[in-house]
């Protein structure tokens, strides 16, 4: 994508915009960009099997899913599963992952807050539970410095977000509203134009001039910086303590009820993975990049991953208050009816793991959840 010939850079804007429109999806995180990749089926590790012979883990080949990338590659999750085999499936959009959870083809998944909320609400609370946090941060507003020099300059410009109603799309719509700008959420038209664009082609859109900037996760933000864009805003600066959920761990309720020992083992693996990542940042960065090469056939260029990696914060805490705020932002934008999120969290298995490792429990998400810090 980044070594395209100059002829591609000059393709007519109208043709590119037609492609962008074809990739646009509808609803609050309601449609997938692509179908999941085929599951891998490695043999189990050493030790006895748990209550099932295998567990299937879903995640994205994306730095915001660093816990999965590193935990799978380094064998840290499989080690906790013993003789139960860890199978993996990768996705390019959260809604497809939710569908896989519903269908039983995935048991546990790393997923963003918007599709998690949407999946929970659509099933009336019957299909999934958030059982752990995974990552915070890693989202930036990057712009063409020749066209945009200040935040006020965004008015009247064209800004890309990954998908209608996805986590970054909701964040940008909410931020625009705080500045008093009017934007029709469905069409993206208004005081600033929101152009829903698959992350894979956002760099082409930026180079062609079809968009003036983008509110996107890593590594797309850093890829755009290597194309000459500048960082105008880090979303972390908009949240208390600079933290907001970008990835959670969710589980099928059916699987959680049938195999709590397996869920607990996977969470023990994610907790230990996060601990290892935080203690070995450079090694973890190399491991994540190697995992991306295995999954996509190409690793990130050094200048991209070196810029992107520091913005990714792995965490066991699901940062529940920020998920609820994100849902409120979607409601305010008209993308979601006010949801009842009572019961979306079950932090019991995570807190059992943390307790066994002599670590404090995560803060319970509040009244009505399935876990109150037990």
Helices and strands as residue ranges (DSSP letters): H 6-9, H 13-23, E 40-41, E 54-60, G 63-65, H 66-73, H 76-81, E 85-91, H 94-103, E 108-111, H 113-122, E 128-137, E 139-143, G 151-154, E 158-161, H 167-178, E 193-196, H 199-208, E 213-217, H 220-226, E 230-234, G 235-238, G 240-242, E 245-252, H 253-258, H 260-279, H 281-296, H 302-308, G 309-311, E 312-314, H 320-332, H 348-356
